[in-house]
Amino acid sequence: MSENQEGKSLAQKWEDVVKTARRPIMTSLRVVSGASARNPIRTIVAVIVLSLGVFVLGLFTNFEVEVDGEALWTPQSSKPIQHSKWIDNVSGFPREPRPFVMFFHQNGGNVLGQDQVNRVFQALDAVRSLPKYNEVCADTIGSKKCEVHGIVDFFNESATVFQEQVSSDADAVAALSASVYSDGRPVSENDIMGKPVRDASGQLVSAESFTIQIDLPDTTEAEDFEEVALDVILELSGEWEGDSSTALRLEVQAERSFDDEFGRAIVSDIPLVPAIFIIMSIFCCVAFAQRNWVYSQSLVGFGAVVSVMLSLLCGFGFMFVCGVPFTSMTQILPFVIFGIGLDDAFIISGAFSRSDKSKTPVDRILDTMDDIGMSIVLTTLTSTLAFGLGCLSSVPAVFWLCLYACFTIFIVLMFQLTFFVGCIVVDEKRIADRRRDCLVCFKARDDQCESDGEHNDLEDFATELMGRYAEFLMKKVVKGIVIAGFTALAVASAFSASKLKQEFKFTEVVPNDSYVADFFNAYNEHSVRSSVSPAVYFRGVDQSDPVIQDQMESYIEELVSIDAIETGPDFFWLRDFKLFAAEDNVTGLTFSQQMELFLQDPVYRELYADHIVLDETGNIRESRCSINMDNVDIENVKEQIDALENQRDVTSSQPINEGRDDWFFFTYDGVYDIWEFYSVSVNELILTTITGVVAVTGIALLLIPHWSAAVFILPLVCVLYVELLGWLQWFGKAVNPVSYVTLVMSIGLTVDYIVHVLVRYYESSGSRSQKVTETLRTMGASILIGAASTFLGILPLAFSTSEIFGTVFVAFLGLVLLGATHGLILLPVVLSMFGPENVKATAISPEKDEELSRTTSH
C-alpha cells in the first residue's frame, strides 16, 4: 500500500512538472487564438498582407537559385573544398577550359569507317562554322585557342585533309591505327576511342565510339556560345536518328549542360505546386462540405489550404530575404508542408465542431485550444526539432532545406492560430446569419435550414467509421492478429533494411528526357575510359631536388597500387623530363636551364606547358599530372567511397605530408565533391537519427502528462525508422542525397501520428479500452483525414519529370502509410493492453470531459 502511495506521489509530482512546462505554452495559445477570434477580419487581412509582402520583398532582394552540384552537395570545410579553392584562387595553373564533348557511337557496333569519320568532321564543322566561334576562341586559355582533341588530330583537324587522305574504310582504319599524331604527339587511344581492339600487327580491328572534345575558354561569351552549339548538335543528332543510311548516333555534353538540365527540372516541376494547391483545395472543400448549404463549411476548408499557402509564401520569402539559396531539394517542401499543415487544420476544426455550440465562437476557440492545443504544439515542436537537427549537416543542400523547413513549419502553426481561426469565426457568423456556403450573398429559408440542420446533426462519417473501427479493434482476436502482423512487418523490414545500399545516379536529378542522361548512359556503355581522371598535384616543395622527385614518383606508384587505379598516368612530366635530360645530355646545366630546354620542345610544350608553373627564377612552383581511376563504377557508391578514402590514405601517409593539414602532394577531381558527401552522409544520418529520436522523446516526456509516454514513443519511432528503410529497399531505392533528405525529415513527421494519439489517450478518462475508444472516435478521425491529405499532398510528385521526386514520393508514401497504421492500429492496441489507466491530464476539466463524451457519442 505504501509503495502504491509512493508511486502515486511520484506520478503526481511528474504531472506537476508537466503542468508547469505546459502553462506558458497554453497561455500563449489562448492569447494568440483568442485575439484572432475577436478580430477575425483584421487578422485575415494582416496575414495576407504580411505573407505577400515578405514574399515579394524576398524575390526582389536576395532571391537566388542554386543548381551547382559542388555548392549543393560538397560538405563544408572538407578536403575537396580546400583543394578546389587553392586550385582556382591561389595556384598559377591556367583556368580550366570549358569542355564541349561530342560522343559518337553505333549502340555497340563498330564505328571504324570512312563515313563515320566523315560525320565526325560534319559535327565538328557544324560547331566551328557558327558565327561566334572565332570570336569566342579569341579568348585564350594559356597560349592555346579552342583546342580540339580526338581522332580529327590524325588529319590536322581538317576535313579537307581527311578527304584527301582517305578514300575507303581501309584508309580510315590505317590512319586511325597510328601510335602518334602527325605532329609527333603520342596517342592516348582510350581518350579518343571507346573499347578499341587491335590485331597482332597493331592494326585497329574495331572500336565502339569516338570522342571529340573542344576546349572552350572559361568566359561568359563561351558559356553563351555553348547554348547555341548545343542546339545545333542536338538538331544534327535528331537528323541522324531519322536517317536510315547511317547507324551512327551523336550525344553531346557541355560545361553548362548539367546546370541547364537541373534548372529545367526545377522549372518543369513548378506547375506541380499549383497542382497540389488545386488538389488540396478540392479535397478540403469536400471534406468540410455538408448537404446543408448553411452548415456546410467548404469555405473553411479552402481557408485551411490558403493558410498553408500563405505560410509557404511567408516562410520562403523570409529565407529569400536572408539570402538562403533555393534549390531543387527545396521544391520538396511545399508538398510536405501542405500535408502536415492541413493535419493541424483538421484537428482544430474537429475539436471546434465538438465544442459547446451554445457558447460564443471566441469561447469555443479557447475551449478548442484547451482541448487540442498541446497536441498540435507538440507535433510542431517535434517536426521543427527534426529539421533543426538536420541543420547540423555539413552538406549545404540539406542545411538549406532544413532552414526553410524549420521556419516554415513554425509559421504554419502561427497561421493556423491566426488566419485559420479567423476563417472559422467568420464562417460561424455566416452560419448564424443563415447564409449559404460559398454563395454567401444568399440566405436559406428558416424552415429548410432547420430541417436540413436536423438531418445533418448526425456524426461525421469519419467519426462514425472510427467509432465502429475502435469497437472492432478492441476484440482480443483482432489484437492478437495486430501484434503478430506488426511483429512480422518489423522483422521483414529489418531484413530488407539490411540489404539497403548506397547508390546515386546523378542523372536522376535531371528530367527523364534529358540529353545529359543519354550522353552519360552511352558514354558509360561504349567507352572504357573512366570519366574520373583526378589530377595529382605537387606544391610547396623544391621539385628540382632528386629526393623530392623520388617522393613524387613514389606517390604516383602508391596511387596506382590502390584498387581504383589500374594503370599509371599516360603522361607525366617528370618521367619524360628525366628521359629528355638523359638523351639530350644536359646534365651539366642547372635544373631551370634544363626545364627551359624541355619546354622548348614542341611536343613536350604541348603536353606539359599548362601543367607546370614556373617562378621568376625558372624553378617549378607547382606541377600536376592526370591519372585515370579506371576501375571505379561511377554508379557504385561503395567503390567511390573506397576510392576516395584509399587515395586519401595514400596521400596522408606520404612523408612530405605527415603532420600537415595543407598537403604538399594531393589528388583532386570535381567528382570528389559528391564522393565526399557519400563518405560523410552515413555518419551524419546516424547522428541525426539518434539525436532526433532522443530529442523528440525528451520533448514528449516533458510535455505529455505521464512519464510512460516516452516508453511508447521511443521504440515506436525506432521501429518506424527501420520499417521506412525496409520500405525504400522494397521499392528498389537506395541511400542517396534524395533519400538522405527524406530520412532526415522522417523522424519529425512519423512521430506526429504517435503524439496525437498519446496526448488524447492521456487526456481521456476511463479504462484502457474506454480511453482508446474515445481517442479513436475523436482524434482518430482527424488523424485519418490528415493522413489522406498528406498522401494527396505528395501525390503530384509521382508525375515529376525527374527521378529525384519519384524517390521522394515513394519515401513519403511509406512515411504516411507506416505512420498512420502504427498510430491508428498498433499504438491503440498496445495502449489497450499496457497503457496507464488512472492517468488523466488536467488540461480538460472532468465536467468538460463528460460534456465532450456526450457530444461525440450522441
Buried (B, 14 or more C-beta within 10 A) or exposed (E): EEEEEEEEEEBEEBBEBBBEEBEEBBEBBBEBBBBBBBBBEEBBEBBBEBBBEBBEBBEEEBBEEBBBBBBBBBBEEBBBBBBBEBBEEEBEBBEBBBEBBBBBBBEEBBBBBBEBBBBBBEBBEBBBEBEEBEEBBEBEBEEBBBBBBBBBBBBEBEBEBBEEBBEEBEBBBBBBBEEEBEEEBEBBBBBBBBBBEEEEEEEBEBBBBBBBBBBBBBBEBBBEBBEBBBEBBBEBBEEBEEEEEEBBBBBBBBBBBBBBBBBBBBEBBEEBBEBBBEBBBBBBBEBBBBEBBBBBBBBBBBBBBBBBBBBBBBBBBBBBBEEBBBBBBBBBBBBBBBBBBBBBBBBBBBBBBBBEEEEEBBBBBBBBBBBBBBBBBBBBBBBBBBBBBBBBBBBBBBBBBBBBBBBBBBBBBBBBBBBBBBBBBBBBEBBEEBBBBEEEEEBBEEEEBBEBBEEBEEBBEBBBBBBEBBBEBBEEEBBEEBBEEBEEBBEEBBEBBEEBEBBBBBBBBBBEEBBBBBBBEBBEBBBBBBBBBBBBBBBBBEBBEEEBBEBBBBBBEBBBEBEBBEEBBBBBBBBBBBEBBEEEEBEEBEBBEBBEBBBEBEBBBBBBBBBBBBEEEBBBBBBBBBBBBBBBBBBBBEBBBBBBEBBBEBBBEBEBBEEEEEBBBBBBBBBBBBBBBBBBBBEBBEEBBEBBBEBBBBBBBBBBBBBBBBBBBBEBBBBBBBBBBBBBBBEEBBBBBBBBBBBBBBBBBBBBBBBBBBBBBBBBBBEBBBBBBBBBBBBBBBBBBBBBBBBBBBBBBEEBBBBBBBBBBBBBBBBBBBBBBBBBBBBBBBBBEEBBEEBBBEBBEEEBBEBBBEBBEE
